[in-house]
Amino acid sequence: MDLPKFLLGDNTDFTEDIFVIHTEFPRFIINLKDDEMEWFEEFNNVDEEELSDQVATLIELASKFYDREMARYEKN
């Protein structure tokens, strides 16, 4: 099965939160409300600077994905 790189997540227990799930390595869920991330990967011997740069890029991509999806919903 081919999965999209990002998915939107919704849960009525967290009515103010906006979740985006990243399905490729490194897999994670981000709450766009506060940029809190939960990783599905464990990082051993990883260059922290490289990981920090990658995280910043992934947060930006997740935010752009969310904005794009919301623009598409508003169109319909």
RAGIMO-V39915 format. One line per field, one symbol per residue. psi: psi as a letter, one per 20 degrees, with the letter a starting at -180 (. if undefined). A space follows every 10 residues. Layout:
psi = ???
//
This chain:
psi = ppqqhqqqqq piimhiqopp ppirppqrpp oihjkpqpqi qpoplpohgg ggggggghgg ggghgggggh hgghh.
//
